[in-house]
Amino acid sequence: MDYETAEEAAKRWGISVRWVQALCRGRRIPGAKQLGRIWLIPQGAARPADQRFRPHHSKPSFQNTDETNKRNLQKERGPR
């Protein structure tokens, strides 16, 4: 199996070397090995998904929030 260094993977993925090292240390890159101070990553390994953010998370629109607030006020006040 051919390997590339963390520096080479960082250039290919467009992220910092430090972040690649953190991904390796967190066992997020399958097959990555540490040889002394150097991380070896299988050549062609895919960049792991960023788990800092939720994918497809959307905030409610203001219109929906206003309608929900109106309904809640009507429930609290009762029928008129």
C-alpha positions in Angstrom: 0.0 0.0 0.0 1.3 3.5 -0.9 1.2 6.2 1.7 1.4 10.0 1.6 2.4 12.4 4.4 0.0 14.6 6.3 1.5 17.6 4.4 0.6 16.1 1.1 -2.9 15.2 2.2 -3.4 18.7 3.6 -2.5 20.2 0.2 -4.8 17.8 -1.6 -7.8 18.4 0.7 -7.2 22.1 1.1 -6.9 22.1 4.9 -4.0 22.7 7.3 -1.4 20.1 8.2 -2.4 20.5 11.9 -6.0 19.6 11.1 -4.9 16.5 9.2 -2.8 15.5 12.2 -5.8 16.0 14.5 -7.9 13.8 12.2 -5.3 11.1 12.3 -5.0 11.3 16.1 -8.8 11.1 16.4 -8.7 7.9 14.2 -11.0 9.6 11.6 -8.8 8.6 8.6 -8.9 4.8 8.2 -5.5 3.2 7.7 -3.5 6.2 8.9 -0.3 5.3 10.8 2.1 7.2 12.9 5.8 6.6 12.2 7.7 8.6 14.9 6.4 12.2 14.4 5.1 11.7 10.9 1.6 10.6 10.0 1.3 8.3 7.0 -2.0 8.3 5.2 -3.1 5.8 2.6 -2.8 7.4 -0.8 -6.1 8.4 -2.2 -7.9 8.3 1.2 -11.1 10.4 1.2 -11.3 13.5 3.5 -13.5 12.7 6.5 -16.7 14.7 6.8 -16.6 17.7 9.1 -18.5 16.8 12.2 -18.3 20.3 13.7 -21.5 21.3 11.8 -24.8 19.5 11.3 -25.6 18.9 7.6 -28.9 20.1 6.3 -29.7 22.1 9.5 -31.9 25.0 8.7 -33.3 27.7 10.9 -37.0 28.4 10.9 -38.0 31.4 8.7 -39.3 34.5 10.4 -42.7 34.0 8.8 -43.1 30.6 10.3 -41.9 31.8 13.7 -44.4 34.7 13.6 -47.3 32.4 12.7 -46.3 30.0 15.5 -46.2 32.9 18.0 -49.6 34.1 17.0 -51.1 30.6 17.5 -49.5 30.3 20.9 -50.9 33.7 22.0 -54.3 32.6 20.8 -54.1 29.4 22.8 -53.0 31.3 25.9 -55.8 33.9 25.6 -58.5 31.4 24.8 -61.4 32.0 22.4 -62.8 35.5 22.1 
